[in-house]
């Protein structure tokens, strides 16, 4: 299902001038390169370290963390993974509100320093209670990273420009998985240094690294286009006008009230967007937290397990960039969600049906399908949904809602792969397949919803519906994507 006209590809606010946009001192290509250079590397490194500090516990578990903290039996380890998601889910929306109020470079760098510090403390815990406390505060300070970065990026790029950038940023998660395995294989060799086991050095070194980077990132993280000092006045006006023609004016200067937040949830599409992401979080976190444990069940030692965890993440990085390039090239999202989802389902089906160390090459190959599928579909889902939201108010709340609600799936993921199910983990693979199917159904429902909404607005415009006649530029700015002249992409 494609877009039928150029206006639908670049929905325009009718209150804006039809005059072509012009730059006198630079070109659009140079301006976009300038924006990319200031935005993408900085945010990607930020989230790479956030994701690394979040999932490095899976690497630490291979180096006797469970034995040292006496959490080998039962579900104590799984509960320690789960507690992270409680504050992570609850504080997504408040975090995005604070990000807008305090400015991105202040809020994101502060949170970055704090979750790095908590990671250091995690390397010093002596029992399960200490691990639980540090995991809780890790979730609290990481809560704003993912939705905050997507919200910030969404205010810089037009919809047909966004997917490659969103995926490049999101691919920091796959790089974190690969880098985490490589780093853990090296840090694990520090076993016994200064009386610390290898798992402690994983937390200590990676936490200190995050804290150090956060000081530089206070100056490096860009703010919104309206506030960016590294843009000239002409460039700032050009970016504002270009984005306004795509999704309407951002209403950046207007404060976000409780009523604004509640109004966002009157749109049923917001809930579908949450389900789209929720369905993929379960398999994604299931793999992120338990990949080393799964790979070790194939008969590899501690160091080999860490090294074998790297290639599936690296493959996912390359495949996700290919999917993003094609999605932006064809200006389409739905198909480029469904293809990776089917690949992930195929991977989990292989893992569910085939077992035994003698089949470990087949099982290891299936892990590539899982990572390439799940981690390629996720950024397309987020970009499709986020970039269909217009204005600061709806985008800040809607983005935080999707990420926050979706991460409830992380709680399910942490209890999907239990020690008692090893080495086959059939329950975990079945749960992961089921949630991939939920995501696919939700994406199909969202496709139908935005298509029907576009058709309804087209009909209203054709018959000169009264709402279309009386609508003002100020109304459009307040309504965002709910404005009658707005058209959704799919």
C-alpha positions, -999 to +999 in steps of 0.1 A: +000+000+000+018+031-011+014+068-011-005+082-041+009+117-043+038+140-035+016+159-010+010+126+009+047+119+009+054+154+024+021+164+040+020+202+041+005+227+064-017+248+041-012+279+062+025+279+052+038+296+021+041+276-011+074+295-019+103+271-023+127+270+006+161+286+000+195+288+016+219+315+005+251+306+025+250+268+023+231+239+007+205+216+021+229+187+017+256+204+037+231+215+063+218+180+068+254+167+070+261+193+097+230+183+117+238+146+113+274+152+126+261+171+157+233+147+165+239+111+154+273+102+168+267+119+202+233+102+207+245+069+195+274+068+219+251+079+247+226+051+241+254+025+234+267+031+269+232+031+283+223-002+267+257-017+276+253-008+313+218-022+312+226-057+297+262-062+308+247-082+337+242-110+311+279-111+305+287-108+342+265-139+349+289-160+329+318-149+352+303-163+385+281-133+395+253-157+405+276-179+425+293-150+444+259-134+453+243-168+460+215-164+435+221-196+415+188-213+425+153-200+420+143-168+403+164-142+422+185-135+392+154-130+370+139-107+397+170-086+396+166-082+359+129-073+364+133-046+390+151-025+364+119-021+344+097-008+373+110+028+374+120+025+337+083+022+327+068+046+353+090+076+346+092+077+308+067+105+304+079+127+333+114+123+320+105+136+285+087+166+302+119+173+322+139+170+290+119+197+273+119+219+304+156+216+313+170+212+277+183+179+263+220+185+270+214+191+307+190+163+314+205+136+292+241+142+304+229+143+341+211+110+337+241+095+318+265+104+347+241+089+373+235+056+356+272+052+350+278+058+388+251+033+396+269+008+374+301+013+394+282+006+426+267-025+410+303-039+407+307-035+445+275-052+458+279-081+482+245-097+481+212-100+462+197-070+481+225-048+469+220-060+433+183-053+435+189-017+448+214-009+421+192-024+393+163-003+405+183+030+404+198+020+370+163+018+356+154+051+372+183+070+356+181+052+322+144+059+319+147+090+297+175+078+274+157+060+247+124+080+244+143+112+250+167+106+221+140+096+198+119+126+207+149+149+202+157+133+168+121+135+157+122+173+161+152+176+137+142+154+107+114+153+081+096+120+080+111+107+048+146+116+062+141+099+095+144+061+092+181+059+083+189+082+112+166+064+136+181+031+127+217+043+129+209+055+164+190+024+174+218+002+160+239+014+190+220-014+208+234-040+185+268-024+187+265-025+225+257-062+224+288-069+202+310-045+221+298-058+254+308-094+244+342-083+232+348-061+263+336-088+287+359-114+271+388-091+279+377-079+313+369-115+323+407-122+322+411-097+351+397-124+373+413-122+407+429-088+401+429-068+434+407-096+448+378-089+425+362-116+402+358-108+365+322-099+367+329-070+391+355-055+367+329-056+339+306-032+359+334-011+373+352-004+341+321+002+320+305+024+347+336+046+350+338+049+312+302+061+312+308+087+339+338+101+321+320+104+288+290+122+304+311+152+313+321+157+276+285+150+265+272+179+286+287+202+259+282+178+230+245+169+232+225+192+209+193+208+220+161+214+198+164+233+165+149+264+181+178+265+207+208+251+188+236+277+189+257+260+162+231+268+135+230+302+119+198+322+120+192+314+083+198+277+089+175+277+120+147+293+100+152+269+072+149+238+095+119+252+112+101+259+079+110+226+064+097+206+094+066+228+096+057+219+060+061+182+068+043+179+101+031+214+110+045+239+134+061+224+165+046+247+192+080+245+210+074+276+230+042+264+246+044+247+280+032+211+284+003+208+309-014+178+325-044+184+303-021+182+272-007+148+284-042+134+290-055+147+257-029+126+238-045+095+252-079+103+236-064+091+203-067+053+200-038+051+177-015+059+206-024+026+222-018+006+190+016+022+188+024+010+223+014-026+214+035-026+183+066-019+203+055-040+233+054-071+212+090-068+201+105-059+235+099-094+248+120-112+222+145-084+220+152-083+257+149-120+260+178-123+236+198-094+251+197-107+287+201-144+280+221-147+248+254-156+267+235-182+287+219-197+256+253-198+237+270-213+267+245-242+266+260-251+232+291-263+251+314-233+249+336-220+277+334-186+294+356-167+270+344-185+239+308-178+249+315-140+251+333-141+217+305-161+200+280-136+212+295-109+190+287-120+153+249-121+157+249-085+170+272-074+142+250-090+116+219-073+130+237-040+127+244-044+090+209-058+082+191-031+101+209-004+081+199-021+049+163-022+060+164+015+069+179+025+036+152+006+016+125+020+039+135+056+033+142+050-004+107+037-010+091+059+016+073+030+032+073+015+066+048-014+070+065-039+047+099-032+063+084-041+097+068-073+085+097-088+067+121-086+097+093-099+120+089-130+098+127-135+099+127-133+137+097-157+139+116-182+117+147-180+140+127-187+171+109-215+154+142-232+146+154-227+183+121-241+195+121-273+174+159-282+172+180-291+203+212-307+213+249-298+213+253-318+181+231-293+163+248-262+177+258-248+143+222-248+132+211-233+166+239-207+164+227-197+129+192-193+141+205-166+165+214-145+135+178-147+123+165-136+157+188-106+160+185-095+124+148-098+125+139-083+159+165-055+160+157-044+124+120-042+129+122-022+162+136+011+148+112+010+119+083+006+143+095+035+165+102+058+136+069+051+118+049+058+150+070+088+163+073+106+130+035+103+125+030+124+157+030+162+151+042+189+174+063+189+206+033+180+228+020+149+211+055+137+201+070+141+236+041+123+253+035+098+225+071+087+223+075+083+260+042+063+261+053+039+234+087+033+249+074+032+285+044+009+278+065-013+254+091-019+281+066-036+303+075-064+279+109-064+295+094-077+327+079-106+308+112-112+290+132-115+323+110-145+334+108-161+300+142-179+301+143-197+335+173-218+347+149-248+351+142-247+314+178-249+304+193-260+280+163-261+256+144-230+268+113-240+249+091-218+270+112-187+262+112-194+225+075-200+224+068-168+243+091-148+220+074-162+189+040-153+203+049-117+210+064-113+176+030-123+162+013-097+186+036-070+172+028-080+136-010-079+142-006-045+160+013-031+130-014-043+106-040-026+128-020+006+129-017+005+091-054+002+087-060+030+113-038+056+096-051+046+061-087+050+072-079+084+089-062+096+057-092+086+036-116+103+060-096+136+058-094+134+021-132+130+019-137+159+043-114+181+022-132+172-010-167+181+003-153+213+021-161+199+055-168+228+080-138+218+102-115+222+072-129+257+064-127+271+099-093+256+109-067+283+115-029+280+116-030+283+154-054+254+156-031+233+134-002+241+156-021+230+187-036+198+171-004+185+155-011+154+135-048+157+144-052+187+122-075+180+092-048+188+066-023+164+081-017+131+063-001+100+080+026+079+063+026+042+061 
